[in-house]
Each structure stands twice: as C-alpha cells, then as structure tokens.
Amino acid sequence: MNKFVWLTILAAVFTLSGCIPRIEVAPSKEPIVINMNVKIEHEIHIKADKDVENMLKAQSDML
C-alpha cells in the first residue's frame, strides 16, 4: 500500500509539473521614442487698488 501511495504522488507531481505556464518578458527591438512638443504659455494678472495705482503712476513719472 505504501508503494502505491508514493507512485500516485509521484505520478501527480510529474503530471502537474508539465502544466506550469511559461511567461516571458522580452524587450522590444525598436527603442521607445517619446515626442514632447509642448508649448507653455502663462499670463499674470495683478489687481491693485486705485491708491496704489496712483502712487505707482506718480513714481513712474519721477523716473
């Protein structure tokens, strides 16, 4: 009985070892190219009080 159990286990191991899937990760033959045509624009808006605006105008007249 002992030999029968071991033969059954051995047969199961051989059977299951043939069912292991194989996964491969292969690099591509062509290099990866990233084209970055980016246009960046920005605007800055400043809001000032009338008093500050008048003061800046007065100082710019002095220069």
Buried (B, 14 or more C-beta within 10 A) or exposed (E): EEEEEEEEEEEEEEEEEEEEEEEEEEEEEEEEEEEEEEEEEEEEEEEEEEEEEEEEEEEEEEE
